[in-house]
Amino acid sequence: MVRIRLRRVGAKNQPSYRVVVADQRSPRDGRFIEIIGHYNPRTDPPTVEIKEDRAIYWLDKGAQPSDAVARMLRNTGIQDKFQAAKAGGTVESPGVETA
């Protein structure tokens, strides 16, 4: 199963995280499919940047967010946009034109 989760980067006692799409069997800081954003809890307020189009694309493909990432998606409004698009029809893949 594909998961959207956090990957820890940064020095000792100075964590920052990348939001990645990865197979759930790979280790926390191991192999991943795509980086879709980043999260820095050390700023005030914490910095969260997620590529909305890529997050919606992966959610549409069946990727399951971890608890922390699901909270971030709700706070940034991406989860609501995904639910609205899902209720209204299919979510179009970015970069794919329909004629």
Secondary structure, DSSP 8 states (H G I E B T S, - for coil): -EEEEEEEESSTT--EEEEEEEETTS-TTS--SEEEEEEETTSSS-EEEE-HHHHHHHHHTT-EE-HHHHHHHHHHTHHHHHHHHHHHS----TT----
